[in-house]
Amino acid sequence: MENDLKAKKPFKIVCFHEPIYCSGGHSPRKDVREAWEPLFIKNNVTLVIQSHNHYYERSKPINGITYIVTGGAGAPFTLQRHRA
């Protein structure tokens, strides 16, 4: 992955299973975040697509990176209710 991320491309998109940022469902994987996020920042990743939780969620950019959770993949989505 590191060699791929070093490529000079206008957009860099990373996809993987368990989210490193999310607001509900299964807890975010802090261990994966600590290992991979510095690599994403260093190599100007544009978008990270994650799944596992059965809902759609999009972050505002965090260190210039937008994180999306989209874990439907044919399964029904779970309604997330957030307090203001």
Residue pairs with C-beta under 8 A, 6 or more apart in sequence:
1 14
1 39
2 39
2 43
5 12
5 14
5 39
5 40
5 43
5 45
6 43
11 46
11 47
12 43
12 44
12 45
12 46
12 47
13 45
13 46
13 47
13 48
13 49
14 36
14 40
14 45
14 47
14 48
14 49
15 48
15 49
15 50
16 32
16 48
16 49
16 50
17 50
17 51
17 52
18 26
18 29
18 32
18 50
18 51
18 52
19 26
19 28
19 29
19 50
19 51
19 52
19 53
19 67
19 69
20 28
20 29
20 30
20 32
20 33
20 36
20 37
20 48
20 50
20 67
21 28
21 33
21 50
21 59
21 62
21 67
21 69
22 28
22 50
22 53
22 57
22 69
23 57
23 80
23 82
24 53
24 55
24 57
24 80
24 82
25 52
25 53
25 54
25 55
25 69
25 71
25 78
25 80
26 52
26 53
37 63
40 48
40 63
40 65
41 63
41 64
41 65
44 64
45 65
46 65
46 66
47 65
47 66
47 67
47 68
48 65
48 66
48 67
48 68
49 68
49 70
50 67
50 68
50 69
50 70
50 71
51 69
51 70
51 71
51 73
52 69
52 71
53 69
53 71
53 78
54 71
54 72
54 75
54 76
54 77
54 78
55 69
55 71
55 77
55 78
55 79
55 80
56 68
56 69
56 70
56 72
56 77
57 68
57 69
57 70
57 80
58 66
58 67
58 68
58 69
59 66
59 67
59 68
60 66
71 77
